[in-house]
Amino acid sequence: AGEASRGCFRVLTDSFVKDDSGTGVVHMAPAFGEEDNRICKLAGIVTKGAGIVCPIDPNGRFTPEVTEYAGMYIKDADPLIIADLKKRGRLLDSSSINHSYPFCWRSETPLIYRTIPSWFVNVESIKERLLANNEKTHWVPEFVQTKRFHNWLKDARDWAISRNRFWGTPLPIWTSEDGEEVVVVGSIEELQRLSGRSDITDLHRHFIDDITIPSRQGKGTLHRVDEVFDCWFESGAMPYAQQHYPFENKDVLESAFPADFIAEGLDQTRGWFYTLMVLSTCIFDKPAFQHLIVNGLVLAEDGRKMSKRLKNYPDPVYVINEYGADALRLYLINSPVVCAETLRFSEAGVKGITRDVLLPWYNAFRFFTQSARRLELQEGAAVGAFKPDVKLAMTSPNLMDRWIIASAHSLIAYVRTEMEAYRLYTTVPHILRFIEQLTNWYIKLNRTRLQRKAEESSVEDCKRALCSLYEVLMLLSKLMAPLTPFLAEYFYQALMPALPEAEREPSVHYCMVPAVLEEARDPAIERAVAAMQPVIELGRTCRDRKKKGLKIPLPEVVVIHKDQQYLNDVLSLERYITSELNVRKVTVRRVAEAQDLVKLKCMPNHKSLGARFGKSYGQWQGKIRALTHEQLATFLETQSVTIDGETFNGEELLVQTEFVGNAETHEAATSDLRDLLVVLDAVPDQAMLDEGTVREVVNRVQKLRKEAKLLVQDPIEVFYRVLPLEAGAGVAGTPAGTCKDDDDGAAGAPVTEADVANFARVVSAQESSVSKLIGKPFLARARMVPCAAVICEVVRNVRGVQIEIAIAREAPVVDAKAVAAMAGGDAGFATHVQQLLASYEPVAFKKALAANGQSTNVRLDSREVILKLGSHFTIASLASP
């Protein structure tokens, strides 16, 4: 009767009950279900802070309220209750349904969802303040703040902060036996004063549970409640607890609060982020943080959670040992996980970062060190050790030097802006793009300058290029330090000794993020290079389609575009285009003036214009297609054209370029936007073919140097011999007489004796050209002395012709007569001396000679002689011409 007076035992309605299963009638037990509790609260059956009907004790047994089954475990009572209902004629059906049910992971016994007494933070009373403080913070990505977290705060309920466990921080609450008198203690000092004890030093529960407080209301003795704090309360209290606030470091906390930045996973939206916000709002009425990066969850490659049991992920230690911690960091930072999205972790992705980013970056660094060392060896004391000079780089007359410096500072400006906004996911792609620009464009287009191989490359020009590359590598190491801390530190430690003492730091992580030098930025140069790059890429596409390798020069490339400024930018970098595409000439033409090569094709936006003109659209299509070349060329520049009083814009009409020149002799390629057309004249003359032969030979020499693991600075000489046609028979690899490596002939095309003779003529005439390209002497085999120290020797196929290539190092050549005379005419002694000197390492031997007045002491066969350079031996690998 008492429960009935509160409104119990009546029918309620709610949308969560469906008519597609069950009976459509659900029993409400507000102490045992979240939905039950919510509905009963709405109906006024259960009120906040009041008691609730819960006839089950903490052990899952019925209380005396249920007289028939008092003390019985609820699962054991199930068959008895069913039998009783059947006996009373109230059982409609008894059956079993298989469904998911929670079990204790320790005891594997069924769990019961049951309300228990708890201590709460009254969150509902501060909900508006929580929402206001949330607006004061900055989240990345923003939608987590404005959607997910905002909605959670808007519907926030009181926070249960107590847990029924032994281990944990004890709730500092003492109550009377009837629960009417409650004392919340705020410090050890207060607890000592209230309890009358002075020996309290440890606040763990087994030290304070026996402490009592005399009642001020005559209710006897107050005892501490059994509960401990929810661990999330401690997490939310972290900013204050770590400073022992307010008992210590009050000024430290208040001067640094709120925190500038925190980061955690998306699953902390209802966890740490929430508890931080609630406690800081209660204490200070402001958020605990200013900026927050939310990361997503990392899943296994199959999309499931990573599981130790399933072993569906690679061992992290293996990944780090195999690819490095930096590769793993960069892979994660450049993934959807930094945008609060899920990531399917892939080992191949980490490997790709190593291959596509870290190795090219390392190769750029290694190329710099080799080039700087090369210049030092070539010029000696006149140049000395490399010294960086940023002013020399910034004032370089070479446009590419200024471009890479400008690009670096544009990158720094962008990264600083985005990092200040905590947008990691936008910065990394730009940094990776810059590394690609550095390795695939700057170094590639300036390799001969950096190595001082080009005829026009002076020492000063080489130093400017090296200073530019050094500056960029140093800036990049500092910029990448937060992302790839280990590799950035490696590069910095290698580059730092070249700096003046005052500019050195012990570690790159002591350096500030580079500042932007506005005087180094140059939008015009960056625009020009951005115009040049697609021209080169499309030119390569044209060569590939015509199967014309880059080693054979071609007559001309024509660049067609609507914008004269774009064409001027292309011409300003003409020498790089001619070099990279290996063409003799670059010609630029505006679309309006290139009717012999390009046809403009207009594509109307059917959806937009159909809605605009309705049934008459068919007539307008004919008028649009009737536009002349001149009208379409003008439209490309102005993005507007008028037909019979109607104006059309760039959203309504799309104009594409189509090549209409001679497809037999030319090849064309267009950009993705169809606004750039590159046309390549693909018919070389004989001089160009001969130059192609030279490049083929250079290619074989360089490959052989790489196979022999020779360094750029190693002192070597290269010798060649063109073999007669029949001499190549039986040689491993491509047989003589086939044209496998020929860019113009089909595979298997016959090679004649005349072809061999012509090949030999071209190579002989171009010995000096090959020498310049490889940076070493390139000579006929007949000029190599018999005692030369041959490092490697192979026969290679070049356009079906066999060429023998030998790489030899400089070696001492003994004057046999002079040395034999020193041993009483013993010719055998001279032979042994020759063999001994030939075994010496050339560079070390030269240094030893210089230190000993160009002489060396030889002790052999019980004889000791002093040999003088020039009198008794020379150093060479070739005979006099």
Helices and strands as residue ranges (DSSP letters): H 2-5, H 34-42, G 67-69, H 74-87, E 120-121, G 123-126, H 127-135, E 138-140, H 142-143, I 144-149, H 150-154, E 159-160, E 162-163, E 173-175, E 182-184, H 188-195, H 205-208, E 212-214, E 221-224, E 228-229, H 231-236, H 238-241, H 250-256, E 259-265, G 266-270, H 272-284, E 289-295, E 298-299, H 316-323, H 325-333, G 336-339, E 343-344, H 347-353, I 354-358, H 359-379, G 380-382, H 390-394, H 399-420, H 424-437, I 438-443, H 444-445, H 447-450, H 459-480, H 485-495, G 496-498, G 501-503, G 508-510, G 518-520, H 523-546, E 554-561, H 564-572, H 574-581, E 583-590, G 591-593, E 598-604, H 606-613, G 614-616, H 617-625, H 629-638, E 640-643, E 646-649, E 653-659, E 666-670, E 676-681, H 686-707, E 716-722, G 725-728, H 753-765, H 767-774, E 778-780, G 781-783, E 789-798, E 801-809, E 811-814, H 816-822, H 827-838, H 842-851, E 855-860, E 863-868, E 873-876
